[in-house]
Amino acid sequence: MSQLRSHLVIFAAAALLCGCSFIDNMLTGEDSSQGDYPPADSESVQIPPSPAEQNAQPITQTPVPGQAPPAVGTGNYAPPPVTPGASTGTYVGQKVSALRGDLQRLQGNINQHNQELQQARQGMASDAGSYYSLVAAINSRLQIGTTPGNPQLVAQWTQAQTSLGRLGDDITRLNTISNAAASDSALAAYILESVRAAYGLQGAVDEDHRQLAILENDCNRTVVLIDRLLNDLSEDISRQSSYVSNERRNLTVLSLAIKNGELYGGSLNNRAFASAAPQQVASATPAIAGRQPLMVIRFDRPNVAYEQALYSAVSRALDRRPGATFDVVAVAPAGGNAGQAALNTSNSKRNAETVVRSLTNMGLPPDRINLSATSSASAQGNEVQVFVR
């Protein structure tokens, strides 16, 4: 038994020594089979250059420093067809038929906006891919070294600038679609209010009210669809505009790198693209107790005209504190049954998203806006409070 233990100890020691020799060889790159030092008469082996090193202009591309172009949205906003209805022969029935026709024409406009949006997204994806490939090729060449003012890189830089310009044109198309969709949003709100007002007209039969209820549901779905379209457009415009602005600065730095034949990297003015994405994460209970709001917007009636006052208040706050950020808090009244509370919370959040969209349209960077929601027993109705910090 003692002899067996002795053999095991000897074997373990030998394995440990071999392991140490292997680790030393991995760290130093030396081969222990040749001894501690190479022979004095050893000759160096010449390794021929690889095909990539022999190629004066490599076709492979390494990832460009920084971030890839942001992805565009994927939502499709084709509205469902309006529910048809039979004529009742009453004045209210004629009113219902006219409102139904208005909603159908509105949905035709939305279908057109949706088609234009999908085409614009396809163009943006193509232009962004072309731009990113060109910049990656330039960075790849600069990384392995090249001559100052390489005309091949200058030509690629010119093509990249053209692709980036097309991306700017695509953003203009998105803005045009957004403006048209905003007009349709106002029209949808008007149609919905007209449908609700039609309930109070005299001379209606039960079928008229039944068709009014169906038409009201169709209007509500259309309003929600337009809101989603506007939110998606706002996010796309914000992301792509920030990316194009950053890349214009990066192209300026890249032009200097091509001139000197050295790789510099991205512009110092935009270290990270992550700050361009809207960080609108609703918190459970925002810390607003004891804080004085910059502005309180009460949505106690349709089409509240708040944008001019909001612009003035935010402009004055930025004049006093240029680096300020803003908290947009959706405040719903506390009380009532569970269904009414859920409806108030949903409406207040939608109002707050509208305020955030207004702020971004005014030019306030999305990363300086924080969106949250809460409820208050003192609130008489749905309202949005804007805080500055």
Steps between C-alpha positions, in 0.01 A plus 500: 500500500783743584667416169176587318481839675864567409428429133199730508704784654771461236240500220327813632831685531592410143163617371532828690844562353371429150207737557733778617722446197195520273379824663845656475514410133159659440611823668846524341436334166804274545516130421631295794594214270796704374638579846510830682668684212488452123815362333757757399488391137119514471364680194191724488214378287355751254117493491358614164237778510137391504272572202328774703838669562591475132173667398551877463129568558339236724140421427426372848351746742551528873232646724508875509576649844182613671143395432324368191210698351190480720219275387177657379159398632315200364139592579234482229213746536241390247161575668224237508204574271212706631197290599224553241144588599156513339306824450215559744344793314521734798696823528726339758553205266613740227736662749643158589553420131680831442727446802572147382607640163728753674665221698550291185673792325716553809602136499590533133743775598644281775552215252691737274715620792571139596615413147724806488644407840585146392667630182698756701614230742621280215693793358654580837609140553666493157671838541615422854645165390685665211639772726609258771675271248693792351611635837598149613715457189673834562568414864625155400752652260611765749542237769761301307670819380490691174651799326391853593221626276438159340276584198311171538401594854412852389261355241344269760465792743314698231264207442442470877415869519249455217340203679476702819335782305239254372435398861431866576252510211328191641459678834337790315252253351421371850439855620260559212308181587494600867354843422228347283421239767473776762237673285314171470516462878314830542243388240452166677436680830243723327318202347494322836353805673240534222397136546458550873302819444265314262361301793320815615321566170122472493310257274729198529389137505670218691687388187654847467645480850622146438685615188633803689649268764670290232629812325632636830698179553644530148598861571669405827705232325601750234605757762715242678654391168593860409652552846715190456601618153601842633696350790683260269580781256625720783733227624630426148561868429673552834731199463589559137548876540735449792691232307539716189611797712759287679626343177544839335746582778659156464548555127689822574740308725524221241593754233792614714603137554503438123704813446765382749470127428432418868194361679358734767153365586167670564444862584556598861174693488302177497681235698200266503190473288299351789404845627304563178236240581200635691515374857132522580452233762201553722582478869256367755492805729701805391650715774292815442393567858611845608612601151353799322399410143621719218162460331173314556297406192141401580335288232146582607374557145587383148781667305668683785721779356809463720795499260570875490496526880713187528754636253527830689540329838764255379688777314520712817616199702776426247607865501553478875645148498627382157574147620161443659300181460122472521269254674164453328261339748158363402267566797168313517232568764492241775156364583207328335474133415782292353375539142476878522845520663654290220333720237626820668853360522496402132373842391751689714788293362384569146486874578851488645631324188345778292684760712828312458444488125440876501825559690702290256339677206608828658857378487556386858732192498306187603776395743416810707137395549384250763148361476317359805147455633324526835160565656388775733196545721515877450481480120156593367568341161774368276797733492868508408753669725839609366791533743850639436817381670 
